[in-house]
């Protein structure tokens, strides 16, 4: 496997997609307390983000 790392910020659509997937998983794990924890999980103004892309060789 090969990896590519991209420096970006929280406006990256790939980063936002990852956050959406994470939020869905946390909603399951947090259960009834999800609303409480979600208030602290804001990521819309992050200036420095690294997104890792995995290239699978066939």
Secondary structure, DSSP 8 states (H G I E B T S, - for coil): -EEEEEEE-TT-HHHHHHHHHHHHHHHHHHGGGHHHHHTT---TT-S-EEEEEEE---
